[in-house]
Amino acid sequence: MNDRLRKQWSDPLLTALTVLLVIMLFVAAPLQASGIIFFQAFELVFALVLVAGAFVMSGSRTAVFAMVVSLAMATIGAVFRIRSPSGLDINLFAGAWLVMGVTMGWVVSGAVFAPGRITYHRIMGAVLLYLTIAVTFVPIFAFVGSMLPNAFSGLPMQDTPALASNLIYFSFVTLTTTGYGDVFPLHPIARSLCNLEAIIGQLYPATLLARLVTLEMAHRG
């Protein structure tokens, strides 16, 4: 893609992807968990937008290939879920989310911290990166929960429409250190991962995000 077009659309895409991810995490996922299957289609649309967004922001074929792989894994997982729900589809979906999260983290961080003026769109991109951290921990918790029985209390690893919403809830509760106490880790590995996510969740807004906001306000002034 032409560098001029990439520079023109890269920053606005950060805001657009942030809005889409917020809708997917906090609207589509809970409604899907409530049994409204229609919102599964939104996940597919979001995945396709991510593929296009990753290419526009980075111009990297590697990023696009990784996104396509994650989309293929999610599609295969959906087929297996329809035919016979099992732990295999959980791992396939988890693998897809992990590839997507890592790739998006790489692409978004490159766009947010690229040389140039810190704009409102880049601030939104920093928020997107924060949300992506939580999204990346969702499949990690899924892998741990599926491989280590009773790794979590209050978080059954059964292939139901509510599983993704429950994992998202737990990941954000951990990232923001809210800690309602309804779901908590029992296995040492699960506890270690929760500690890591909580540390990242505390340091990121207080350092990187705050610094970007300060720079944006300085440029505006």
N, C-alpha and C positions, 0 to 999 in steps of 0.2 A: 504494500500500500504506500502511496505517496506520503512523504514525511510531513508535508504541509497539512494534508487532510488528517493525519494522525494527531498532530498538535492541535488542530482545530476541534476535533471531536473527543479527544482523550479526557479532558477535564469534565465536560458535560456528561460524559458516560459514567463518570464516578458517581455523580448525583443520581442519575437514572438507575444504575445498578443498586445503589443504596436503597432507594424507594422500593424497587422490586424485591430485594432480599427481605426488607422489613415486612412487606405484604406476605411473602411466602412463609416467613418464620412465625409471625404473630397473627396472621389472619387465615391463610390457606391451611397450614399445618393443624391448628386447633379444629377447624371446621372439618378437615379430613378425618381427624381423630373422632369427631362426633358422628361419623358415618356418612358424610356428604362426599361421595366418591368423585363428584364432578371436579373437585379441586385438585385431584391428581393430575388433571390436564394442565393446570397452572404450573406444576413442577416441570412438565415437559417443555412448556413455553419458556419458562425461566432458564432451563438448561440450554435451549437453543440460543437465547439472548446472551447467555454467558459465553458461549462459543464465539459468537460474533463480537462481543465486547472484548474478549481476550485478544482476538486478532487485531482489532482496531487499536487497542491501547498499547499492545506490545509489538505487533507485527511479527510475532514469533510463531513459526510453524510448530515448534515443540509445544508451546502452550495450547495451541488449537488441537494438536494431536492428543494431548493429555485430556482435554475437555471432551473430545470425541470418544476416547476410551472410557471415560467415566459415564458418558451418556449410554454407551453400548452395554456397560456393566449393569447400569440401572434398568435398561430395557430387558436384558436377560433375567435379572432378578424379578422384574414384574411378571414375565412369562412364567417363571417357576412358581411365583406366588399364586398365580391364577390356577395353575395345574395342581400344585400340591404344596401348600405353605410349609416351610421347614427352616432350619437354621441356615441352610445354604443361601436362601434369598436375603436373610439378614446380613450375612457376610458380604454378599454381592453389593447390596445397597450401601453397606458401610464402606466397602472399598471404593465405590463410586463417589460417595461424599468426601472421603479422605483425599482422593485424587483431585476432586473439584476444589476442596478447601485449600490444599497446598498450592495448587496452580493459581487460584484466585489471589491468595496471599502474596505470591511472588509477583503477579502482574500488577495488582493494585499498589503494592509497596513501591514498585518501580515507577508507577505514574505519580503517586503522591509525593515521593521524595526526589523526583526528577529535578534537574536544574530549572530555575525560573521562578517567577513570582508565585507566592502562596495565595491562592484564590479561595473563594467560598467553596468551589467545587472540590478543591483539594482537601479542605476541612471535611467535607462530606465523604471524600475518599478515605480519610483517616478513620471516620466513624465506620465506614464499610469494612475497613481492615480489622477494626475491633470486633465487629459482628462476625467476620470471617474466622477469627480466632475461636469463637464459641462454636461455629459450624464445624471447624476442624476437629475439635475435641469430641463432638457428637459421635462420629464413627469410631474414634479410639475407645470411648466408653462402651460402644456397642461390641467391639471386638473383645474387650476385657470381660464384659458381661456374658458373652456367648461362650467364651473359652474357659472362664473360671466361674463355676456355679456359685451362686450366693455371694458374688463379688459386691453387690449392692443390695441394700435393704429398701424395699418399697419400689423397686424398679424391675419387674419381671421381664425377662428377655423372651417374650413370646411374639411371634410374627402376627401382630394385629395392627389395624390402622392407627392405633393410639401410640405405638412404640416410638415412632419418630418424634411426635409431639412431646412425649414424656422425656426422651433423651435431650431434646432441645431445651425443655424446661430445666432439667437438671444441670445442663451445661451452663446456662445463663445464671442460674442460682449460684453455681460455683464461681463463675467468672466475676460476678458482682459481689461475691461473699455475702449474699443475702441469708442463706442458711435457714430455711424454714423448719428443717428437721424431719420432713416427711420422707425424704429420700437421702440416704447417706451411704458412703462407701464402707465396706467391711474388710475386704482383702487389702493387704499392704500395697500391692501394685495400684489398685484403684485409689487408695488414699494418697499415694505419692503423686499420681496424675492430677488428682483434685487439688493438691497443694500447689503443683506447678501452674495449673490454670488460674488459681486464685492469686498467686503472686503476679502473673502476667496481667491479670485483670486489675490489680491495684496499681502497678507501675505504669502501665501504658497510658491511661488518661492523665496521670499526674506528671508525666514526663513528655512523651512524644506529642500527644494530642494537645496538651497545654502549650507546648512550644510552638506548634503550628498555628494555633489560635492567636498567640502573641505576635507572631510574624505577620499574619494576615491583617491584624488590627494596625500594626505599625505601617504596613504598606498603604492601608486605607487612609491613615492619618497624614 
